[in-house]
Amino acid sequence: MTVMFLLVISMSIALITAESSVYFREQFEDGDAWKSRWVESTHKSDYGKFVLSAGTFYGDAEKDKGLQTSQDAHFYALSSRFKEFSNKHQPLVVQFTVKHEQSIDCGGGYIKLFPSDLKQEDMHGDSTYNIMFGPDICGPGTKKVHVIFHYKGKNHLINKDIRCKDDEHSHLYTLIVKPDNTYEVKIDNKKVESGSLEDDWDFLPPKKIKDPDARKPEDWDEREKIDDPDDKKPEDWEKPENIPDPDAKKPDDWDDEMDGEWEPPMVTNPEYKGEWKPKQIDNPVYKGKWVHPEIDNPEYTADPEIYKYNSIGVIGLDLWQVKSGTIFDNFLITNDPKLAEEVGNETWGATKVMDKKYLSIKTDQKEHAYYI
Ligand SMILES: *[C@@H]1O[C@H](CO)[C@@H](O)[C@H](O)[C@H]1NC(C)=O
């Protein structure tokens, strides 16, 4: 009793004292100061420029300012550093908004989380990252949310197809990775996908494999039905498929010398029965489909820490866009899913309503620019 009681008490204390940490937050609400927090890579000389903008329509002219891609057909490589942390034993929540107000044809809208040893000035497409997350659009064929995890030297893409938003509004993307090796993806604060890391990515080899020593016995009969050996083709079965039309008459004015020998046209034989096939009967020695027995895969070792990264220290926008104009805003990295939901409501949730209202005016009255 007492032990139980103490356990309950200590558990509640653990719950109460579990603090939420915000590792990174960026709202772009202090003018040009973001330039001191974000570093442009110089790995290539012609990366596209990000500019601070709320775009051509918005809910709030100040709050909706974010980083906007400003040059068509360019690569972008920008990143921001925060105090290094590990998500060991804690949830990891990454959240941000993406607004493709240019009505994007092809381009990335995702972020990458890097280990703290990333050289930001040299960040590029092949820099090793921990997680890549967010929307990616290219033509009608690709409209998906990437969730890629770096695990033991390899990038692993999710096995499921998560559709991203492809309209011109601002949308909130959230990834939650939990220490019990489960995950959740939310769009606009609504769950769109969830499950277990082990099931939805190919991090580990399969738990079971087909027994390499098992063979289907030679006499295993998998035929459910067989030809009836007692069924014989009737003797009068064979009839030609087409016969000369018995009703056809040689025309009166037919001239054998001029027209050649008269032949009646061919018609389908009403007595033709087609190809003969014996009746099918149940196979008396049918054994069912042979199932290859499975054994535990000797290559498989469970990993209770698939979710874990020892070092997370940089968030980056490393992407390609054909038609620029995408605005990234409201970046948040925390260990607290509830807090992220609240922040999502207060930022994206508060201004998107107005942003929608503006768009409906725009549609009704063509291009009259009514900013709210
Ligand atoms: C966020 O907003 C939704 C919709 O209004 C609401 O249902 C939800 O409880 C809010 N979440 C938090 C954490 O405030």
The ligand as a Gaussian input file, in Angstrom:
#p B3LYP/6-31G(d) Opt

LIG

0 1
 C       -6.601000      25.367000     -30.400000
 O       -7.764000      25.769000     -31.114000
 C       -8.698000      24.728000     -31.322000
 C       -9.779000      25.286000     -32.237000
 O      -10.273000      26.497000     -31.766000
 C       -9.204000      24.235000     -29.980000
 O      -10.117000      23.162000     -30.173000
 C       -8.032000      23.745000     -29.154000
 O       -8.470000      23.350000     -27.862000
 C       -6.977000      24.829000     -29.032000
 N       -5.815000      24.268000     -28.361000
 C       -5.200000      24.842000     -27.325000
 C       -4.067000      24.091000     -26.735000
 O       -5.504000      25.929000     -26.885000

